[in-house]
Amino acid sequence: MSARRILLVDDSDNDIELTLSALATCGFSNPIDVVHDGSEALDFLHCRGAWAGREAQNPALVMLDLKMPKVDGLEVLRQIRADENLNTIPVVVLTSSREQSDLVRSYKLGVNAYVVKPVDFKQFVEAVHKLGMFWMVFNEPPP
């Protein structure tokens, strides 16, 4: 069985680097695919556009930022939950947004977890470690 893949969706190169560094610091060796906006995330998930040649296997986890260009994270989440081929993928919102409306909309759209990115790197590493441990080690994914 191949390693369980993670899809990281974030438009900030700094946040991508921090997340990848935090996952590496915690010892996670899962393959991570990175996309930089919601439109690219949907292309990845539907194996189209630049991702047309990828193996059509859903990621074990989507780590999704909300505030992105082209298609925002809430719309990506809405489309994932509306698609019978994608709707069982665990989605964790990993965002800087503390807006209550984003939190409520995310849960109404079916997010599995909502995590506000800590500003402190040590706290960020700890948050990513806990996320990774739960979703990639303890959680039993859908087939």
A tleap script that builds the chain and sets N, CA, C and O, in Angstrom:
source leaprc.protein.ff14SB
mol = sequence {
  NMET SER ALA ARG ARG ILE LEU LEU VAL ASP
  ASP SER ASP ASN ASP ILE GLU LEU THR LEU
  SER ALA LEU ALA THR CYS GLY PHE SER ASN
  PRO ILE ASP VAL VAL HIE ASP GLY SER GLU
  ALA LEU ASP PHE LEU HIE CYS ARG GLY ALA
  TRP ALA GLY ARG GLU ALA GLN ASN PRO ALA
  LEU VAL MET LEU ASP LEU LYS MET PRO LYS
  VAL ASP GLY LEU GLU VAL LEU ARG GLN ILE
  ARG ALA ASP GLU ASN LEU ASN THR ILE PRO
  VAL VAL VAL LEU THR SER SER ARG GLU GLN
  SER ASP LEU VAL ARG SER TYR LYS LEU GLY
  VAL ASN ALA TYR VAL VAL LYS PRO VAL ASP
  PHE LYS GLN PHE VAL GLU ALA VAL HIE LYS
  LEU GLY MET PHE TRP MET VAL PHE ASN GLU
  PRO PRO CPRO
}
set mol.1.N position { 0.839 -1.186 0.000 }
set mol.1.CA position { 0.000 0.000 0.000 }
set mol.1.C position { 0.880 1.244 0.000 }
set mol.1.O position { 1.836 1.333 0.770 }
set mol.2.N position { 0.556 2.207 -0.867 }
set mol.2.CA position { 1.368 3.415 -0.951 }
set mol.2.C position { 1.043 4.355 0.204 }
set mol.2.O position { -0.016 4.264 0.825 }
set mol.3.N position { 1.976 5.257 0.474 }
set mol.3.CA position { 1.801 6.209 1.569 }
set mol.3.C position { 0.594 7.097 1.303 }
set mol.3.O position { 0.293 7.436 0.159 }
set mol.4.N position { -0.078 7.458 2.357 }
set mol.4.CA position { -1.257 8.308 2.256 }
set mol.4.C position { -0.845 9.745 1.948 }
set mol.4.O position { -0.050 10.339 2.677 }
set mol.5.N position { -1.386 10.297 0.871 }
set mol.5.CA position { -1.012 11.618 0.391 }
set mol.5.C position { -1.834 12.712 1.069 }
set mol.5.O position { -2.973 12.500 1.485 }
set mol.6.N position { -1.219 13.879 1.166 }
set mol.6.CA position { -1.872 15.080 1.687 }
set mol.6.C position { -1.909 16.102 0.560 }
set mol.6.O position { -0.935 16.262 -0.176 }
set mol.7.N position { -3.037 16.794 0.429 }
set mol.7.CA position { -3.128 17.927 -0.488 }
set mol.7.C position { -3.133 19.195 0.357 }
set mol.7.O position { -4.023 19.397 1.184 }
set mol.8.N position { -2.140 20.040 0.143 }
set mol.8.CA position { -2.012 21.317 0.841 }
set mol.8.C position { -2.418 22.421 -0.133 }
set mol.8.O position { -1.821 22.569 -1.200 }
set mol.9.N position { -3.441 23.196 0.244 }
set mol.9.CA position { -3.964 24.257 -0.615 }
set mol.9.C position { -3.776 25.586 0.102 }
set mol.9.O position { -4.455 25.867 1.090 }
set mol.10.N position { -2.852 26.404 -0.400 }
set mol.10.CA position { -2.555 27.681 0.244 }
set mol.10.C position { -1.907 28.602 -0.776 }
set mol.10.O position { -1.069 28.160 -1.562 }
set mol.11.N position { -2.280 29.866 -0.776 }
set mol.11.CA position { -1.701 30.813 -1.729 }
set mol.11.C position { -0.459 31.514 -1.195 }
set mol.11.O position { 0.209 32.229 -1.942 }
set mol.12.N position { -0.141 31.327 0.066 }
set mol.12.CA position { 1.014 31.992 0.669 }
set mol.12.C position { 2.230 31.072 0.655 }
set mol.12.O position { 2.231 30.015 1.285 }
set mol.13.N position { 3.269 31.492 -0.076 }
set mol.13.CA position { 4.495 30.690 -0.109 }
set mol.13.C position { 5.091 30.540 1.281 }
set mol.13.O position { 5.629 29.485 1.616 }
set mol.14.N position { 4.998 31.597 2.099 }
set mol.14.CA position { 5.525 31.521 3.467 }
set mol.14.C position { 4.772 30.478 4.289 }
set mol.14.O position { 5.388 29.687 5.003 }
set mol.15.N position { 3.436 30.476 4.191 }
set mol.15.CA position { 2.641 29.509 4.952 }
set mol.15.C position { 2.869 28.087 4.445 }
set mol.15.O position { 2.883 27.139 5.231 }
set mol.16.N position { 3.046 27.939 3.135 }
set mol.16.CA position { 3.352 26.615 2.577 }
set mol.16.C position { 4.671 26.122 3.139 }
set mol.16.O position { 4.774 24.982 3.592 }
set mol.17.N position { 5.682 26.983 3.110 }
set mol.17.CA position { 7.005 26.604 3.626 }
set mol.17.C position { 6.926 26.248 5.115 }
set mol.17.O position { 7.518 25.262 5.553 }
set mol.18.N position { 6.195 27.053 5.886 }
set mol.18.CA position { 6.048 26.771 7.319 }
set mol.18.C position { 5.340 25.431 7.546 }
set mol.18.O position { 5.755 24.645 8.398 }
set mol.19.N position { 4.284 25.173 6.790 }
set mol.19.CA position { 3.542 23.920 6.954 }
set mol.19.C position { 4.398 22.727 6.586 }
set mol.19.O position { 4.432 21.737 7.316 }
set mol.20.N position { 5.090 22.810 5.462 }
set mol.20.CA position { 5.969 21.710 5.043 }
set mol.20.C position { 7.088 21.488 6.057 }
set mol.20.O position { 7.435 20.351 6.376 }
set mol.21.N position { 7.647 22.589 6.559 }
set mol.21.CA position { 8.701 22.497 7.563 }
set mol.21.C position { 8.162 21.877 8.851 }
set mol.21.O position { 8.823 21.039 9.464 }
set mol.22.N position { 6.961 22.290 9.258 }
set mol.22.CA position { 6.359 21.745 10.475 }
set mol.22.C position { 6.102 20.251 10.328 }
set mol.22.O position { 6.359 19.484 11.256 }
set mol.23.N position { 5.600 19.831 9.174 }
set mol.23.CA position { 5.357 18.399 8.946 }
set mol.23.C position { 6.665 17.615 8.967 }
set mol.23.O position { 6.733 16.526 9.537 }
set mol.24.N position { 7.700 18.169 8.345 }
set mol.24.CA position { 9.008 17.500 8.339 }
set mol.24.C position { 9.601 17.441 9.740 }
set mol.24.O position { 10.164 16.419 10.134 }
set mol.25.N position { 9.479 18.535 10.499 }
set mol.25.CA position { 9.988 18.583 11.869 }
set mol.25.C position { 9.335 17.509 12.733 }
set mol.25.O position { 9.962 16.945 13.630 }
set mol.26.N position { 8.074 17.241 12.446 }
set mol.26.CA position { 7.329 16.241 13.222 }
set mol.26.C position { 7.589 14.818 12.742 }
set mol.26.O position { 7.098 13.863 13.344 }
set mol.27.N position { 8.350 14.667 11.674 }
set mol.27.CA position { 8.700 13.338 11.197 }
set mol.27.C position { 7.718 12.716 10.227 }
set mol.27.O position { 7.814 11.521 9.945 }
set mol.28.N position { 6.773 13.490 9.707 }
set mol.28.CA position { 5.832 12.938 8.740 }
set mol.28.C position { 6.511 12.839 7.382 }
set mol.28.O position { 7.115 13.799 6.904 }
set mol.29.N position { 6.406 11.684 6.776 }
set mol.29.CA position { 7.037 11.476 5.480 }
set mol.29.C position { 6.008 11.249 4.384 }
set mol.29.O position { 6.354 10.824 3.282 }
set mol.30.N position { 4.742 11.532 4.684 }
set mol.30.CA position { 3.702 11.364 3.681 }
set mol.30.C position { 3.983 12.284 2.490 }
set mol.30.O position { 4.439 13.413 2.672 }
set mol.31.N position { 3.713 11.807 1.284 }
set mol.31.CA position { 3.853 12.694 0.125 }
set mol.31.C position { 2.856 13.840 0.235 }
set mol.31.O position { 1.709 13.636 0.634 }
set mol.32.N position { 3.294 15.040 -0.120 }
set mol.32.CA position { 2.437 16.218 -0.023 }
set mol.32.C position { 2.398 16.898 -1.387 }
set mol.32.O position { 3.429 17.273 -1.945 }
set mol.33.N position { 1.199 17.045 -1.903 }
set mol.33.CA position { 0.995 17.803 -3.134 }
set mol.33.C position { 0.570 19.200 -2.732 }
set mol.33.O position { -0.286 19.366 -1.863 }
set mol.34.N position { 1.162 20.205 -3.360 }
set mol.34.CA position { 0.888 21.598 -3.014 }
set mol.34.C position { 0.273 22.301 -4.218 }
set mol.34.O position { 0.792 22.227 -5.331 }
set mol.35.N position { -0.836 22.980 -3.975 }
set mol.35.CA position { -1.446 23.836 -4.987 }
set mol.35.C position { -1.652 25.217 -4.374 }
set mol.35.O position { -1.766 25.354 -3.156 }
set mol.36.N position { -1.698 26.239 -5.228 }
set mol.36.CA position { -1.619 27.615 -4.744 }
set mol.36.C position { -2.914 28.416 -4.793 }
set mol.36.O position { -2.928 29.589 -4.420 }
set mol.37.N position { -3.994 27.801 -5.245 }
set mol.37.CA position { -5.290 28.485 -5.197 }
set mol.37.C position { -6.401 27.454 -5.336 }
set mol.37.O position { -6.153 26.284 -5.628 }
set mol.38.N position { -7.622 27.907 -5.122 }
set mol.38.CA position { -8.752 27.001 -5.145 }
set mol.38.C position { -9.015 26.392 -6.509 }
set mol.38.O position { -9.427 25.236 -6.605 }
set mol.39.N position { -8.783 27.148 -7.549 }
set mol.39.CA position { -8.981 26.630 -8.897 }
set mol.39.C position { -8.035 25.465 -9.176 }
set mol.39.O position { -8.441 24.442 -9.729 }
set mol.40.N position { -6.781 25.628 -8.791 }
set mol.40.CA position { -5.792 24.559 -8.965 }
set mol.40.C position { -6.143 23.353 -8.081 }
set mol.40.O position { -5.917 22.210 -8.479 }
set mol.41.N position { -6.685 23.599 -6.900 }
set mol.41.CA position { -7.094 22.503 -6.026 }
set mol.41.C position { -8.185 21.669 -6.686 }
set mol.41.O position { -8.135 20.439 -6.655 }
set mol.42.N position { -9.167 22.333 -7.282 }
set mol.42.CA position { -10.246 21.609 -7.957 }
set mol.42.C position { -9.725 20.858 -9.175 }
set mol.42.O position { -10.163 19.741 -9.450 }
set mol.43.N position { -8.789 21.467 -9.910 }
set mol.43.CA position { -8.164 20.756 -11.038 }
set mol.43.C position { -7.444 19.509 -10.537 }
set mol.43.O position { -7.553 18.443 -11.142 }
set mol.44.N position { -6.710 19.637 -9.435 }
set mol.44.CA position { -6.008 18.488 -8.862 }
set mol.44.C position { -7.001 17.384 -8.506 }
set mol.44.O position { -6.818 16.230 -8.893 }
set mol.45.N position { -8.031 17.735 -7.783 }
set mol.45.CA position { -8.996 16.741 -7.298 }
set mol.45.C position { -9.756 16.060 -8.432 }
set mol.45.O position { -10.136 14.894 -8.322 }
set mol.46.N position { -9.975 16.801 -9.532 }
set mol.46.CA position { -10.706 16.244 -10.675 }
set mol.46.C position { -9.771 15.726 -11.771 }
set mol.46.O position { -10.232 15.321 -12.838 }
set mol.47.N position { -8.459 15.738 -11.512 }
set mol.47.CA position { -7.462 15.241 -12.482 }
set mol.47.C position { -7.643 15.905 -13.845 }
set mol.47.O position { -7.790 15.230 -14.864 }
set mol.48.N position { -7.630 17.223 -13.846 }
set mol.48.CA position { -7.790 17.960 -15.098 }
set mol.48.C position { -6.743 19.069 -15.169 }
set mol.48.O position { -6.019 19.317 -14.205 }
set mol.49.N position { -6.676 19.725 -16.314 }
set mol.49.CA position { -5.699 20.796 -16.491 }
set mol.49.C position { -4.287 20.276 -16.306 }
set mol.49.O position { -3.926 19.233 -16.852 }
set mol.50.N position { -3.489 20.998 -15.540 }
set mol.50.CA position { -2.090 20.605 -15.293 }
set mol.50.C position { -1.995 19.269 -14.568 }
set mol.50.O position { -0.936 18.641 -14.572 }
set mol.51.N position { -3.093 18.821 -13.941 }
set mol.51.CA position { -3.101 17.577 -13.161 }
set mol.51.C position { -3.789 16.429 -13.915 }
set mol.51.O position { -4.108 15.405 -13.312 }
set mol.52.N position { -4.015 16.587 -15.197 }
set mol.52.CA position { -4.732 15.573 -15.977 }
set mol.52.C position { -4.008 14.225 -15.977 }
set mol.52.O position { -4.656 13.186 -16.095 }
set mol.53.N position { -2.708 14.221 -15.849 }
set mol.53.CA position { -1.950 12.972 -15.914 }
set mol.53.C position { -1.718 12.287 -14.581 }
set mol.53.O position { -1.099 11.224 -14.538 }
set mol.54.N position { -2.196 12.865 -13.500 }
set mol.54.CA position { -1.916 12.267 -12.195 }
set mol.54.C position { -2.803 11.048 -11.956 }
set mol.54.O position { -3.884 10.928 -12.532 }
set mol.55.N position { -2.332 10.154 -11.104 }
set mol.55.CA position { -3.106 8.990 -10.722 }
set mol.55.C position { -4.383 9.451 -10.020 }
set mol.55.O position { -4.337 10.274 -9.105 }
set mol.56.N position { -5.506 8.919 -10.452 }
set mol.56.CA position { -6.802 9.351 -9.915 }
set mol.56.C position { -7.084 8.695 -8.575 }
set mol.56.O position { -7.956 7.834 -8.458 }
set mol.57.N position { -6.336 9.113 -7.572 }
set mol.57.CA position { -6.546 8.622 -6.209 }
set mol.57.C position { -6.724 9.835 -5.305 }
set mol.57.O position { -5.906 10.754 -5.313 }
set mol.58.N position { -7.805 9.825 -4.525 }
set mol.58.CA position { -8.053 10.954 -3.642 }
set mol.58.C position { -6.996 11.043 -2.557 }
set mol.58.O position { -6.503 10.021 -2.078 }
set mol.59.N position { -6.644 12.270 -2.166 }
set mol.59.CA position { -5.728 12.408 -1.035 }
set mol.59.C position { -6.392 11.908 0.243 }
set mol.59.O position { -7.619 11.873 0.340 }
set mol.60.N position { -5.588 11.526 1.210 }
set mol.60.CA position { -6.112 11.078 2.501 }
set mol.60.C position { -6.574 12.266 3.339 }
set mol.60.O position { -7.362 12.111 4.272 }
set mol.61.N position { -6.077 13.451 2.997 }
set mol.61.CA position { -6.398 14.662 3.749 }
set mol.61.C position { -6.190 15.874 2.859 }
set mol.61.O position { -5.232 15.931 2.088 }
set mol.62.N position { -7.095 16.848 2.967 }
set mol.62.CA position { -6.909 18.149 2.334 }
set mol.62.C position { -6.743 19.176 3.447 }
set mol.62.O position { -7.601 19.304 4.321 }
set mol.63.N position { -5.638 19.899 3.407 }
set mol.63.CA position { -5.397 21.026 4.321 }
set mol.63.C position { -5.659 22.280 3.499 }
set mol.63.O position { -4.929 22.570 2.551 }
set mol.64.N position { -6.699 23.023 3.862 }
set mol.64.CA position { -7.261 24.054 3.004 }
set mol.64.C position { -7.252 25.431 3.649 }
set mol.64.O position { -7.816 25.632 4.725 }
set mol.65.N position { -6.605 26.374 2.976 }
set mol.65.CA position { -6.684 27.771 3.389 }
set mol.65.C position { -8.007 28.341 2.868 }
set mol.65.O position { -8.558 27.820 1.898 }
set mol.66.N position { -8.513 29.385 3.487 }
set mol.66.CA position { -9.780 29.963 3.044 }
set mol.66.C position { -9.609 31.141 2.102 }
set mol.66.O position { -10.277 31.219 1.071 }
set mol.67.N position { -8.723 32.052 2.450 }
set mol.67.CA position { -8.604 33.314 1.714 }
set mol.67.C position { -7.582 33.146 0.577 }
set mol.67.O position { -6.375 33.289 0.771 }
set mol.68.N position { -8.117 32.834 -0.622 }
set mol.68.CA position { -7.251 32.603 -1.782 }
set mol.68.C position { -7.846 33.269 -3.015 }
set mol.68.O position { -9.048 33.530 -3.067 }
set mol.69.N position { -6.993 33.548 -4.021 }
set mol.69.CA position { -7.504 34.120 -5.272 }
set mol.69.C position { -8.210 33.055 -6.117 }
set mol.69.O position { -8.157 31.862 -5.822 }
set mol.70.N position { -8.858 33.520 -7.157 }
set mol.70.CA position { -9.583 32.700 -8.138 }
set mol.70.C position { -10.793 32.020 -7.512 }
set mol.70.O position { -11.925 32.436 -7.757 }
set mol.71.N position { -10.574 30.987 -6.713 }
set mol.71.CA position { -11.659 30.282 -6.028 }
set mol.71.C position { -11.253 30.192 -4.558 }
set mol.71.O position { -10.191 29.657 -4.240 }
set mol.72.N position { -12.100 30.716 -3.654 }
set mol.72.CA position { -11.710 30.690 -2.243 }
set mol.72.C position { -11.942 29.309 -1.630 }
set mol.72.O position { -12.583 28.444 -2.226 }
set mol.73.N position { -11.411 29.130 -0.442 }
set mol.73.CA position { -11.474 27.838 0.220 }
set mol.73.C position { -12.880 27.368 0.529 }
set mol.73.O position { -13.154 26.169 0.477 }
set mol.74.N position { -13.780 28.291 0.852 }
set mol.74.CA position { -15.161 27.894 1.132 }
set mol.74.C position { -15.823 27.294 -0.104 }
set mol.74.O position { -16.584 26.332 0.003 }
set mol.75.N position { -15.539 27.856 -1.273 }
set mol.75.CA position { -16.105 27.308 -2.503 }
set mol.75.C position { -15.475 25.949 -2.834 }
set mol.75.O position { -16.162 25.048 -3.314 }
set mol.76.N position { -14.187 25.804 -2.582 }
set mol.76.CA position { -13.543 24.503 -2.778 }
set mol.76.C position { -14.204 23.474 -1.873 }
set mol.76.O position { -14.531 22.374 -2.316 }
set mol.77.N position { -14.399 23.824 -0.614 }
set mol.77.CA position { -15.045 22.920 0.331 }
set mol.77.C position { -16.465 22.576 -0.129 }
set mol.77.O position { -16.872 21.416 -0.068 }
set mol.78.N position { -17.211 23.573 -0.587 }
set mol.78.CA position { -18.569 23.332 -1.064 }
set mol.78.C position { -18.568 22.328 -2.220 }
set mol.78.O position { -19.391 21.413 -2.258 }
set mol.79.N position { -17.639 22.509 -3.156 }
set mol.79.CA position { -17.584 21.613 -4.309 }
set mol.79.C position { -17.122 20.208 -3.923 }
set mol.79.O position { -17.602 19.226 -4.488 }
set mol.80.N position { -16.205 20.101 -2.978 }
set mol.80.CA position { -15.771 18.782 -2.506 }
set mol.80.C position { -16.956 18.043 -1.894 }
set mol.80.O position { -17.183 16.875 -2.207 }
set mol.81.N position { -17.703 18.703 -1.036 }
set mol.81.CA position { -18.823 18.052 -0.342 }
set mol.81.C position { -19.988 17.744 -1.278 }
set mol.81.O position { -20.797 16.864 -0.984 }
set mol.82.N position { -20.085 18.460 -2.408 }
set mol.82.CA position { -21.171 18.230 -3.365 }
set mol.82.C position { -20.849 17.104 -4.353 }
set mol.82.O position { -21.732 16.653 -5.082 }
set mol.83.N position { -19.609 16.653 -4.384 }
set mol.83.CA position { -19.175 15.650 -5.363 }
set mol.83.C position { -19.095 14.277 -4.712 }
set mol.83.O position { -18.331 14.083 -3.766 }
set mol.84.N position { -19.873 13.330 -5.207 }
set mol.84.CA position { -19.909 12.002 -4.581 }
set mol.84.C position { -18.571 11.272 -4.652 }
set mol.84.O position { -18.341 10.347 -3.872 }
set mol.85.N position { -17.690 11.660 -5.558 }
set mol.85.CA position { -16.374 11.029 -5.635 }
set mol.85.C position { -15.359 11.657 -4.678 }
set mol.85.O position { -14.289 11.094 -4.447 }
set mol.86.N position { -15.691 12.806 -4.130 }
set mol.86.CA position { -14.753 13.531 -3.269 }
set mol.86.C position { -15.272 13.741 -1.848 }
set mol.86.O position { -14.481 14.023 -0.948 }
set mol.87.N position { -16.569 13.611 -1.625 }
set mol.87.CA position { -17.166 14.097 -0.383 }
set mol.87.C position { -16.753 13.353 0.883 }
set mol.87.O position { -17.076 13.806 1.982 }
set mol.88.N position { -16.055 12.237 0.768 }
set mol.88.CA position { -15.589 11.552 1.980 }
set mol.88.C position { -14.160 11.934 2.367 }
set mol.88.O position { -13.655 11.478 3.392 }
set mol.89.N position { -13.507 12.766 1.553 }
set mol.89.CA position { -12.143 13.197 1.879 }
set mol.89.C position { -12.184 14.085 3.122 }
set mol.89.O position { -12.936 15.060 3.146 }
set mol.90.N position { -11.398 13.775 4.154 }
set mol.90.CA position { -11.317 14.691 5.296 }
set mol.90.C position { -10.707 16.027 4.868 }
set mol.90.O position { -9.682 16.066 4.188 }
set mol.91.N position { -11.350 17.108 5.274 }
set mol.91.CA position { -10.867 18.452 4.957 }
set mol.91.C position { -10.669 19.207 6.264 }
set mol.91.O position { -11.579 19.322 7.085 }
set mol.92.N position { -9.455 19.716 6.431 }
set mol.92.CA position { -9.123 20.552 7.580 }
set mol.92.C position { -8.834 21.948 7.060 }
set mol.92.O position { -7.931 22.144 6.247 }
set mol.93.N position { -9.608 22.918 7.534 }
set mol.93.CA position { -9.315 24.302 7.207 }
set mol.93.C position { -8.161 24.725 8.100 }
set mol.93.O position { -8.228 24.609 9.324 }
set mol.94.N position { -7.105 25.214 7.471 }
set mol.94.CA position { -5.919 25.721 8.165 }
set mol.94.C position { -5.755 27.154 7.674 }
set mol.94.O position { -5.231 27.389 6.586 }
set mol.95.N position { -6.203 28.103 8.476 }
set mol.95.CA position { -6.353 29.477 8.005 }
set mol.95.C position { -5.909 30.492 9.042 }
set mol.95.O position { -5.755 30.175 10.221 }
set mol.96.N position { -5.710 31.703 8.586 }
set mol.96.CA position { -5.428 32.814 9.495 }
set mol.96.C position { -6.713 33.496 9.941 }
set mol.96.O position { -6.697 34.335 10.842 }
set mol.97.N position { -7.818 33.138 9.312 }
set mol.97.CA position { -9.086 33.814 9.583 }
set mol.97.C position { -9.680 33.416 10.934 }
set mol.97.O position { -9.896 32.240 11.228 }
set mol.98.N position { -9.932 34.438 11.731 }
set mol.98.CA position { -10.626 34.242 13.006 }
set mol.98.C position { -12.074 34.726 12.893 }
set mol.98.O position { -12.765 34.854 13.904 }
set mol.99.N position { -12.536 34.994 11.665 }
set mol.99.CA position { -13.884 35.489 11.456 }
set mol.99.C position { -14.894 34.400 11.786 }
set mol.99.O position { -14.831 33.291 11.255 }
set mol.100.N position { -15.824 34.735 12.670 }
set mol.100.CA position { -16.833 33.761 13.071 }
set mol.100.C position { -17.647 33.284 11.874 }
set mol.100.O position { -18.042 32.119 11.822 }
set mol.101.N position { -17.900 34.168 10.914 }
set mol.101.CA position { -18.684 33.781 9.744 }
set mol.101.C position { -17.956 32.700 8.926 }
set mol.101.O position { -18.597 31.799 8.384 }
set mol.102.N position { -16.631 32.787 8.837 }
set mol.102.CA position { -15.866 31.751 8.127 }
set mol.102.C position { -15.947 30.423 8.867 }
set mol.102.O position { -16.119 29.370 8.253 }
set mol.103.N position { -15.822 30.479 10.175 }
set mol.103.CA position { -15.911 29.273 11.003 }
set mol.103.C position { -17.274 28.595 10.831 }
set mol.103.O position { -17.350 27.391 10.586 }
set mol.104.N position { -18.337 29.372 10.961 }
set mol.104.CA position { -19.695 28.819 10.860 }
set mol.104.C position { -19.950 28.274 9.460 }
set mol.104.O position { -20.460 27.163 9.314 }
set mol.105.N position { -19.603 29.037 8.435 }
set mol.105.CA position { -19.815 28.567 7.051 }
set mol.105.C position { -19.028 27.305 6.779 }
set mol.105.O position { -19.533 26.403 6.111 }
set mol.106.N position { -17.793 27.211 7.281 }
set mol.106.CA position { -16.973 26.022 7.069 }
set mol.106.C position { -17.658 24.786 7.636 }
set mol.106.O position { -17.727 23.750 6.973 }
set mol.107.N position { -18.160 24.893 8.850 }
set mol.107.CA position { -18.836 23.743 9.455 }
set mol.107.C position { -20.157 23.434 8.752 }
set mol.107.O position { -20.509 22.265 8.590 }
set mol.108.N position { -20.884 24.454 8.338 }
set mol.108.CA position { -22.132 24.209 7.608 }
set mol.108.C position { -21.869 23.509 6.280 }
set mol.108.O position { -22.707 22.748 5.795 }
set mol.109.N position { -20.703 23.768 5.695 }
set mol.109.CA position { -20.332 23.127 4.429 }
set mol.109.C position { -19.709 21.750 4.631 }
set mol.109.O position { -19.439 21.052 3.654 }
set mol.110.N position { -19.474 21.343 5.886 }
set mol.110.CA position { -19.009 19.990 6.149 }
set mol.110.C position { -17.531 19.820 6.419 }
set mol.110.O position { -16.998 18.727 6.231 }
set mol.111.N position { -16.846 20.878 6.858 }
set mol.111.CA position { -15.428 20.732 7.190 }
set mol.111.C position { -15.275 19.771 8.377 }
set mol.111.O position { -16.146 19.693 9.243 }
set mol.112.N position { -14.163 19.050 8.398 }
set mol.112.CA position { -13.910 18.117 9.499 }
set mol.112.C position { -13.245 18.792 10.685 }
set mol.112.O position { -13.426 18.358 11.823 }
set mol.113.N position { -12.478 19.844 10.440 }
set mol.113.CA position { -11.817 20.581 11.517 }
set mol.113.C position { -11.464 21.971 11.002 }
set mol.113.O position { -11.224 22.168 9.811 }
set mol.114.N position { -11.439 22.926 11.921 }
set mol.114.CA position { -11.113 24.319 11.602 }
set mol.114.C position { -10.007 24.744 12.549 }
set mol.114.O position { -10.207 24.794 13.763 }
set mol.115.N position { -8.840 25.051 11.996 }
set mol.115.CA position { -7.681 25.410 12.815 }
set mol.115.C position { -7.167 26.778 12.378 }
set mol.115.O position { -6.874 27.000 11.203 }
set mol.116.N position { -7.063 27.690 13.341 }
set mol.116.CA position { -6.468 28.993 13.064 }
set mol.116.C position { -4.959 28.846 13.212 }
set mol.116.O position { -4.462 28.356 14.226 }
set mol.117.N position { -4.243 29.280 12.181 }
set mol.117.CA position { -2.780 29.162 12.184 }
set mol.117.C position { -2.198 30.010 13.312 }
set mol.117.O position { -2.408 31.222 13.347 }
set mol.118.N position { -1.469 29.381 14.233 }
set mol.118.CA position { -0.794 30.174 15.265 }
set mol.118.C position { 0.307 31.025 14.644 }
set mol.118.O position { 0.938 30.617 13.669 }
set mol.119.N position { 0.533 32.193 15.204 }
set mol.119.CA position { 1.577 33.087 14.702 }
set mol.119.C position { 2.960 32.574 15.106 }
set mol.119.O position { 3.905 32.669 14.323 }
set mol.120.N position { 3.084 32.044 16.295 }
set mol.120.CA position { 4.353 31.537 16.818 }
set mol.120.C position { 4.713 30.215 16.133 }
set mol.120.O position { 3.887 29.305 16.065 }
set mol.121.N position { 5.957 30.112 15.623 }
set mol.121.CA position { 6.358 28.916 14.883 }
set mol.121.C position { 6.279 27.657 15.735 }
set mol.121.O position { 5.832 26.616 15.254 }
set mol.122.N position { 6.702 27.736 16.983 }
set mol.122.CA position { 6.659 26.555 17.850 }
set mol.122.C position { 5.218 26.071 18.034 }
set mol.122.O position { 4.951 24.870 17.981 }
set mol.123.N position { 4.304 26.998 18.246 }
set mol.123.CA position { 2.888 26.639 18.382 }
set mol.123.C position { 2.341 26.100 17.066 }
set mol.123.O position { 1.518 25.185 17.056 }
set mol.124.N position { 2.804 26.675 15.950 }
set mol.124.CA position { 2.375 26.217 14.635 }
set mol.124.C position { 2.825 24.775 14.409 }
set mol.124.O position { 2.045 23.944 13.944 }
set mol.125.N position { 4.081 24.481 14.739 }
set mol.125.CA position { 4.601 23.118 14.594 }
set mol.125.C position { 3.781 22.156 15.448 }
set mol.125.O position { 3.434 21.064 14.998 }
set mol.126.N position { 3.474 22.558 16.667 }
set mol.126.CA position { 2.684 21.704 17.556 }
set mol.126.C position { 1.288 21.452 16.987 }
set mol.126.O position { 0.787 20.329 17.037 }
set mol.127.N position { 0.662 22.502 16.444 }
set mol.127.CA position { -0.677 22.350 15.863 }
set mol.127.C position { -0.641 21.409 14.661 }
set mol.127.O position { -1.498 20.534 14.533 }
set mol.128.N position { 0.342 21.583 13.781 }
set mol.128.CA position { 0.465 20.725 12.597 }
set mol.128.C position { 0.776 19.288 13.014 }
set mol.128.O position { 0.258 18.342 12.420 }
set mol.129.N position { 1.616 19.122 14.029 }
set mol.129.CA position { 1.936 17.777 14.525 }
set mol.129.C position { 0.664 17.079 15.006 }
set mol.129.O position { 0.423 15.922 14.664 }
set mol.130.N position { -0.141 17.773 15.792 }
set mol.130.CA position { -1.378 17.175 16.298 }
set mol.130.C position { -2.336 16.845 15.162 }
set mol.130.O position { -2.972 15.791 15.164 }
set mol.131.N position { -2.439 17.753 14.188 }
set mol.131.CA position { -3.282 17.486 13.018 }
set mol.131.C position { -2.791 16.248 12.275 }
set mol.131.O position { -3.565 15.347 11.951 }
set mol.132.N position { -1.494 16.226 12.015 }
set mol.132.CA position { -0.925 15.099 11.282 }
set mol.132.C position { -1.100 13.786 12.015 }
set mol.132.O position { -1.464 12.778 11.410 }
set mol.133.N position { -0.844 13.790 13.306 }
set mol.133.CA position { -0.997 12.560 14.092 }
set mol.133.C position { -2.427 12.053 14.017 }
set mol.133.O position { -2.656 10.866 13.786 }
set mol.134.N position { -3.384 12.939 14.208 }
set mol.134.CA position { -4.767 12.485 14.194 }
set mol.134.C position { -5.176 11.992 12.811 }
set mol.134.O position { -5.643 10.862 12.666 }
set mol.135.N position { -5.001 12.840 11.790 }
set mol.135.CA position { -5.541 12.517 10.472 }
set mol.135.C position { -4.733 11.466 9.723 }
set mol.135.O position { -5.301 10.710 8.935 }
set mol.136.N position { -3.427 11.398 9.947 }
set mol.136.CA position { -2.610 10.470 9.167 }
set mol.136.C position { -2.246 9.208 9.934 }
set mol.136.O position { -1.831 8.228 9.315 }
set mol.137.N position { -2.385 9.190 11.256 }
set mol.137.CA position { -2.021 8.016 12.048 }
set mol.137.C position { -3.247 7.377 12.682 }
set mol.137.O position { -3.481 6.182 12.505 }
set mol.138.N position { -4.024 8.147 13.409 }
set mol.138.CA position { -5.126 7.578 14.174 }
set mol.138.C position { -6.430 7.449 13.395 }
set mol.138.O position { -7.153 6.468 13.569 }
set mol.139.N position { -6.736 8.403 12.555 }
set mol.139.CA position { -8.000 8.381 11.824 }
set mol.139.C position { -8.013 7.252 10.788 }
set mol.139.O position { -7.035 7.048 10.069 }
set mol.140.N position { -9.108 6.537 10.721 }
set mol.140.CA position { -9.295 5.498 9.718 }
set mol.140.C position { -9.955 6.152 8.496 }
set mol.140.O position { -11.108 6.577 8.573 }
set mol.141.N position { -9.235 6.234 7.375 }
set mol.141.CA position { -9.787 6.939 6.211 }
set mol.141.C position { -10.832 6.113 5.480 }
set mol.141.O position { -10.891 4.893 5.639 }
set mol.142.N position { -11.657 6.780 4.678 }
set mol.142.CA position { -12.610 6.028 3.873 }
set mol.142.C position { -11.860 5.230 2.807 }
set mol.142.O position { -10.752 5.607 2.424 }
set mol.143.N position { -12.449 4.132 2.324 }
set mol.143.CA position { -11.757 3.325 1.315 }
set mol.143.C position { -11.639 4.046 -0.003 }
set mol.143.O position { -11.082 3.502 -0.956 }
savepdb mol mol.pdb
quit
